[in-house]
Amino acid sequence: MKELTDFDIENITNLFMENYTASYISKFLELPVNLVNNFIKENQLRQRRDLRNLSLLIKLCSENYTKDEVAEKMNLSEERVYALVKKNKLEPHFREKLFLHRKNKIINEYKKEPCSIKVMSQKLKLSENFIRKVYKENRFVCIVPHYINKMSVLTEEMYKQLLIDLRNTNLSLSKLSDKYKVSRQRIHQIQKKEKIQRP
């Protein structure tokens, strides 16, 4: 059987302590998996790793980290983190931390660039209801959607082109609004005024 070199020993130890599996280490170092497993067993690496993981988990749980952040820092899946928390009877309050983390994210984003609830929801990939709650708590003003702030005045040429689009295309009012930088209400008024039947 192949003997492990000092290089192999160092790498197996480092990778295993970083929560990589024996099969991953075996493929990565091109060593037989049973050789890797034997080394792990003989050197009690599993026990050492469990102690290291527990100490790191306690440290991270006492700080303001969410479950996914703890998983990333420990190089473990969220399920494995949850299993360790349960096994060691820890109470990290991940839900509250996630809530606080998201709340701070909204507040910081609003301070950088105030925007509507809908725009904030799209930007941060969070629910509008949650954002509405944070806006209400912090008395944030619901800014009108960003495209309205960039509205342009319709020139005669643009007006003619808009009429052509209204008559001959099936573009939605919101797409026309984005294209001409005017509100949907304004486009609807023009459509009504010109008595245009949409295709």
C-alpha positions as CSV (number, residue, x, y, z in Angstrom):
1,M,0.0,0.0,0.0
2,K,1.1,3.5,-0.8
3,E,2.8,5.4,2.0
4,L,1.7,9.0,2.8
5,T,4.2,11.7,2.2
6,D,4.6,14.7,4.5
7,F,2.8,16.7,1.8
8,D,-0.2,14.3,1.8
9,I,-0.4,14.3,5.6
10,E,-0.4,18.1,5.8
11,N,-3.0,18.4,3.1
12,I,-5.3,15.7,4.4
13,T,-5.2,17.3,7.9
14,N,-5.8,20.8,6.6
15,L,-8.6,19.8,4.2
16,F,-10.3,17.6,6.8
17,M,-10.2,20.3,9.4
18,E,-11.8,22.7,6.9
19,N,-14.8,20.3,6.7
20,Y,-14.0,18.6,3.4
21,T,-15.1,14.9,3.2
22,A,-12.7,12.0,2.9
23,S,-14.0,11.2,-0.6
24,Y,-13.4,14.8,-1.7
25,I,-9.8,14.7,-0.2
26,S,-9.2,11.3,-1.9
27,K,-10.1,12.7,-5.3
28,F,-8.4,16.0,-4.8
29,L,-5.1,14.4,-3.7
30,E,-5.4,11.4,-5.9
31,L,-5.1,9.0,-3.0
32,P,-7.1,5.8,-2.2
33,V,-10.1,6.7,0.0
34,N,-9.3,3.9,2.5
35,L,-5.8,5.3,3.0
36,V,-7.3,8.8,3.7
37,N,-9.9,7.3,6.1
38,N,-7.3,5.3,8.0
39,F,-5.1,8.4,8.5
40,I,-8.2,10.3,9.7
41,K,-9.1,7.5,12.2
42,E,-5.5,6.9,13.4
43,N,-4.9,10.6,14.1
44,Q,-8.3,11.2,15.7
45,L,-8.9,14.0,13.2
46,R,-12.7,13.6,13.5
47,Q,-12.7,14.3,17.2
48,R,-10.3,17.3,16.7
49,R,-12.5,18.6,14.0
50,D,-15.7,18.2,16.0
51,L,-14.1,20.2,18.9
52,R,-13.0,22.9,16.5
53,N,-16.4,23.1,14.8
54,L,-18.2,23.3,18.2
55,S,-15.9,26.1,19.4
56,L,-16.3,28.0,16.1
57,L,-20.1,27.4,16.1
58,I,-20.4,28.8,19.7
59,K,-18.4,31.8,18.7
60,L,-20.3,32.5,15.5
61,C,-23.7,31.9,17.2
62,S,-22.9,34.4,19.9
63,E,-22.2,37.0,17.3
64,N,-24.8,38.5,14.9
65,Y,-24.5,35.9,12.1
66,T,-27.4,34.4,10.2
67,K,-27.5,30.6,9.5
68,D,-26.3,30.9,5.9
69,E,-23.4,33.1,7.0
70,V,-22.4,30.6,9.7
71,A,-22.6,27.8,7.1
72,E,-20.4,29.7,4.7
73,K,-17.8,30.5,7.4
74,M,-17.7,26.9,8.6
75,N,-17.7,25.5,5.0
76,L,-20.8,23.4,5.9
77,S,-24.3,23.1,4.5
78,E,-27.1,24.9,6.4
79,E,-28.6,21.5,7.2
80,R,-25.3,20.4,8.9
81,V,-25.1,23.7,10.9
82,Y,-28.7,23.1,12.1
83,A,-27.9,19.5,13.0
84,L,-24.8,20.7,15.0
85,V,-26.9,23.4,16.8
86,K,-29.5,20.8,17.7
87,K,-27.0,18.2,18.8
88,N,-25.2,20.7,21.1
89,K,-28.4,22.2,22.4
90,L,-27.4,25.8,21.3
91,E,-29.9,28.6,20.9
92,P,-28.5,30.9,18.2
93,H,-31.9,32.6,17.4
94,F,-31.2,32.5,13.6
95,R,-34.7,33.7,12.7
96,E,-34.3,36.9,14.7
97,K,-30.8,37.5,13.4
98,L,-32.0,37.0,9.8
99,F,-34.9,39.4,10.4
100,L,-32.5,42.0,11.9
101,H,-30.0,41.5,9.1
102,R,-32.7,42.0,6.4
103,K,-34.1,45.0,8.3
104,N,-30.7,46.7,8.4
105,K,-30.2,45.9,4.7
106,I,-33.4,47.8,3.8
107,I,-32.5,50.7,6.1
108,N,-29.0,51.1,4.6
109,E,-30.2,50.8,1.1
110,Y,-32.9,53.4,1.7
111,K,-30.3,55.8,3.2
112,K,-28.2,55.4,0.0
113,E,-31.1,55.7,-2.4
114,P,-34.7,56.2,-1.3
115,C,-37.1,54.4,-3.5
116,S,-40.6,52.8,-3.6
117,I,-41.5,49.6,-1.8
118,K,-41.8,47.8,-5.1
119,V,-38.4,48.9,-6.4
120,M,-36.8,48.0,-3.0
121,S,-38.4,44.6,-3.2
122,Q,-36.9,44.0,-6.7
123,K,-33.5,45.3,-5.6
124,L,-33.1,43.2,-2.5
125,K,-35.3,40.2,-3.5
126,L,-37.4,40.6,-0.4
127,S,-41.2,40.6,0.0
128,E,-43.1,43.9,-0.3
129,N,-45.0,43.2,2.9
130,F,-41.7,42.9,4.9
131,I,-40.4,46.1,3.3
132,R,-43.7,47.9,4.0
133,K,-43.4,46.9,7.7
134,V,-39.8,48.3,7.9
135,Y,-40.8,51.5,6.0
136,K,-43.7,52.0,8.5
137,E,-41.5,51.4,11.6
138,N,-38.9,53.8,10.3
139,R,-41.4,56.4,8.9
140,F,-39.8,56.2,5.5
141,V,-41.6,58.1,2.8
142,C,-42.8,55.9,0.0
143,I,-41.0,57.4,-3.0
144,V,-42.7,57.1,-6.3
145,P,-41.1,54.6,-8.7
146,H,-37.8,55.6,-10.0
147,Y,-38.8,56.0,-13.7
148,I,-41.3,58.7,-12.8
149,N,-38.4,60.8,-11.5
150,K,-36.8,60.5,-14.9
151,M,-39.9,61.6,-16.9
152,S,-39.3,63.5,-20.0
153,V,-41.5,66.0,-21.9
154,L,-42.9,64.5,-25.1
155,T,-41.7,66.3,-28.1
156,E,-43.9,66.6,-31.2
157,E,-41.8,63.8,-32.9
158,M,-42.1,61.6,-29.8
159,Y,-45.8,62.2,-29.6
160,K,-46.3,61.1,-33.2
161,Q,-44.2,58.0,-32.6
162,L,-46.2,57.2,-29.5
163,L,-49.4,57.4,-31.5
164,I,-48.0,55.0,-34.0
165,D,-46.9,52.6,-31.3
166,L,-50.4,52.8,-29.6
167,R,-52.2,52.1,-32.9
168,N,-49.9,49.4,-34.4
169,T,-48.1,47.5,-31.6
170,N,-49.4,45.5,-28.6
171,L,-46.7,46.9,-26.3
172,S,-48.1,47.3,-22.7
173,L,-48.6,50.7,-21.2
174,S,-45.7,50.1,-18.8
175,K,-43.3,49.2,-21.7
176,L,-44.4,52.3,-23.5
177,S,-44.0,54.3,-20.3
178,D,-40.4,53.0,-20.0
179,K,-39.7,53.7,-23.7
180,Y,-41.0,57.3,-23.7
181,K,-40.2,58.1,-20.1
182,V,-43.7,59.3,-19.3
183,S,-46.2,57.8,-16.8
184,R,-48.7,55.1,-17.8
185,Q,-51.5,57.5,-16.8
186,R,-50.2,60.1,-19.3
187,I,-50.1,57.5,-22.1
188,H,-53.6,56.3,-21.1
189,Q,-54.9,59.9,-21.3
190,I,-53.3,60.3,-24.8
191,Q,-54.9,57.0,-25.9
192,K,-58.3,58.3,-24.7
193,K,-57.9,61.7,-26.2
194,E,-57.0,60.4,-29.6
195,K,-59.7,57.7,-29.4
196,I,-57.2,54.9,-30.1
197,Q,-58.4,51.3,-30.0
198,R,-55.4,49.1,-29.1
199,P,-54.7,46.0,-31.4
